[in-house]
Amino acid sequence: GAARDAALVTMACALLLADPAPALLLLRLSQTQVALDAAGPDSEPADAAFAASDAELGRLVRCLGDAGLLDTTGIAVAGDHGVMPVHTEIRANAALAEAGLLVPSGSGVRSFDAMARSNGGSAFVYARSDDAALLARRALDAAANETGAFRVMSAGDMVERSADPEAWFGLEAEPGYVFADAAKVPLLAPASVASAGGYATGDPHMASGFVAWGPGLRRGLRVPELRQIDVAPALARWLGVSLGAVEGRAMVGWFAPPAVPAIRVEPAEAAPRAPGRE
């Protein structure tokens, strides 16, 4: 929460004032996630948490200024993921337990032939055999039809979304619903969090923010589309290092072209006159 974020920025300021200062510093501020889980987006606690995170970023900028590093330092702020408000959790593993595909143990799972793992608004289903995967698909299709709270994503859908290749198929929740890993009944229950991410639809609510400032960047650019996997290659290009073969794009157009040194042209000496000619 807020205390952790404040401690991180205090330590970062101490490191930035050290000699030598670090060439790369990564901080993860987390108080916004705490507020979003407890109260959801567009709530007073969430607004207060984002304002407090902004204040911590301001404190970090002042530390850079005090160290005389602000003019030579680049700063990038990247969001983790967007969230949507939720009210009901889906316990897909309860349907798998009822089908005899896993054995619950308290709030966890003792053993399984097939099991769903939650990503928030989506879940991946893993199975130990072809037969278990087919039985799991049948049980979850029935649960989806019964509740109307989610749909089953085919293996093709999963491949298209670059999902975990170890999963046999996936589940996608309707807005307002979130997956939980619990295997106890009932299948639907009040959600224990007020918001969730991880939805697979590409809903614009899932978009998160990104802003960068510093030397070498072109000023005033607005980027219409940025995937999470583009952030690291773009920052690596800014740092002048290579990540090797990666899926993300390096965003060449973010960066100002290197300055071309001026070429000084010396005036040519006058050619000597040939004798007897004007």
Order of alpha helices (4+ residues) and beta strands (2+ residues): alpha-alpha-alpha-beta-beta-beta-alpha-beta-beta-beta-beta-alpha-beta-alpha-beta-beta-beta-beta-beta-alpha
